């Protein structure tokens, strides 16, 4: 059944699911232009360059530059750490005939909600996110999908529920 769903999608579909072991899988990730590893390299190189300049100014007699350099590097390090913690954030929806699983990761913390696909309800909520609910549980997805594309994603998910 899942293969039928994939084959009915047009090639312009931005949120087409992949098929893995007979399940449909949608995965959405944060759009990050730099990986945490690259970010660390950038910060270390910037810290070395700033420290070198602070050391030169210290030698020249401008002793107040060094404490401000330390404050600058601490503030920048804190900002880059906050960015890096969320660089791998993602959302994942796995759908089979028996189970609909919604997972989302934020700052390394993974949360998971399971639904019976026959009882699941999918709507675009008041906050603009896609709400998946059923049997007293709810989950929100669409944080990493452009707002104007969320309605189509909700339609695609509802259509997939009918097929699986």
N, C-alpha and C positions, 0 to 999 in steps of 0.2 A: 504494500500500500504506500509506503513512504516513497518508493521509486516513482510511483504515479504522481505524487505531489511534486517532486522535484522536476519531473519532465513537463509539468503543466505551467511552470513558471516561465515568464518571458525573460529574455537575456538581459533586459534592462533592470531587472529587479535588484535593488540594492541590498535587500535583507534576505536573500535566498538562504535557506538552511542547507547545511551539509548533512549527509547521511552517514551515520556511524553505527554499525552493528544493528541495523534495522530501526534506528531511532533518528528522529530529526533533531538537529542541533543548531541553534542560533547562538552566536557569540558576539558580544559587543565589548569593545575596549576603549579606554580613554585615549584620545588622540594626543600623544606626547611626541614632541620633536627630538627629545634627547633621552637616552636610557639612563637609569641610575648609575651604571658603571661609567658612562661618558660624563655624567654630572660630577661624579667623584673626581675623575681626572681633571676636569675643568676647575673644580674648587681647589684641588691640591696645587695645580699650576698657578692659579691666581694667588693663593696664599703664599707660595714661594716667592713670586714676583713682588707682592706687597711687603713681605717680610724683608726682602733684599733692599727695597726702597727705604723702608723704615730704618734698617740698619745703617744705610748710607747717610740718612738725615740725622740719625743719632750721632754718628761720627762727626758730622758737620756742626753739631751743637744744637740742633733742633730736637730736643728731647721729648717734646709733647706729641710729636708725630707717632711715636711708637704706641702709646696707650690708645690713640684714636684708631690706629691700624688694627690693634687687637679687638677693639669694639666693633669695627667695621667687619672684620672676619667672623666674629661671633654672630653678628646679626645676619650676615650673608649665609653662614653655615646653617643657622636655624631655619632660614627661609628655604634653602635648598633641601634641607632634610624634610621639611613639610612637603615640598614638591615630590621628592623621591619616594616618600611613603605612599603617595597616591598614584604614582606613575603606572603601577601594574593593576590598578582598579579595573574591574570587568564585570559584565553581566553574562549569564549563560542560561538558556532555556533548552531543556531536553524533553522531547515529547515522544512517547510511545503509546501503544494502545492501552497499556495498563497504568501508566504513570506520566504525570507532567511535573517536571522538576524545575524550579527557578532557583538559581544560585547567583549571589552577587558578592564581590570581594571589595572591601574598602579598607585601605591601610593595612593589608595583610590579614584582616579578619574576614572569614568566609561565613556567610549565612545561607541557609538552604530551607526552602519550603517545598513540600510535595503536595500535589493535588491529584484527585481522580479526574482524568480528562473528560469523563462523561458529565461531571458536575461543575467543571471549571467555567468561569465567566470572565471574559476579557473585554475591558472597556478602556477608553481614554478618560482618565479621571479629571477631577476639577483642577488639579495642580499641573496638568499637562502630561503627566507620566501615564504609562499603561498600567492599569490595575488588573491583576489576575487574582481572582478570589474563588472560594468554594469551601464548603464544609467548615465555615468559621475561621478560615485562614485567608490571609491576603499578602500579596507581594507586589512591589512596584518595580517596573523596568522602564528603560528608555532614557536613562540619564546620559548615555553616550550616543544617542541617536538625535539627529537634528529634529527640532520640534515639528517642523512641517512634514516630516516623514513618519511620525509616530502613528498617525491614523492608518496609514498603509500597512505598517508593521502589525498593528492590532488586527486589521482585516486579514492579513496573511496568517497570523496565529489562529484566528477563529476558523479560517478555511482549513487549516491543517488539522484542527481538532475534529472537523467533520470527516476528514479522510482517514485518520489513524484509527 
